[in-house]
Amino acid sequence: MDNLARLAKPSTFTCPECHGTLWEIQDLRPQRFRCHTGHAYTAASLVTLQDDKVEDAVWSAMRALHEREMLLRTMAEEALLHKHVELAAEYTAQAGKAHEDAEVLRRLMTHKTSGHQK
Ligand SMILES: [Zn+2]
């Protein structure tokens, strides 16, 4: 650890694998990073891993929005069954909003992956 502190300075980045602070090795080009656990990255490998992390986050946000939409539509039907028309309309509007948000993310991902095939 002392060794790391001598050779490197703490960066603003976190290790994609253990979420510890990444230390930037000083005076090295291309930039290299290490965490206390021993994971090591070049700037390029870090960028790739961050990209994967962003993609995973977007996909999980899309799944959450889809579930939210489904749940709200069920709640709307339930409300209609009990003649709560305004409540049903409110749920339906929220479901529509969740659908739109998911669409925005889907377009973002389509745009993103069209650049580099995976
Ligand atoms: Zn690590």
Boltz pocket constraint, residues with backbone or C-beta under 6 A from the ligand:
constraints:
  - pocket:
      binder: B
      contacts: [[A, 15], [A, 16], [A, 17], [A, 18], [A, 19], [A, 20], [A, 35], [A, 36], [A, 37], [A, 38], [A, 39]]
      max_distance: 6.0
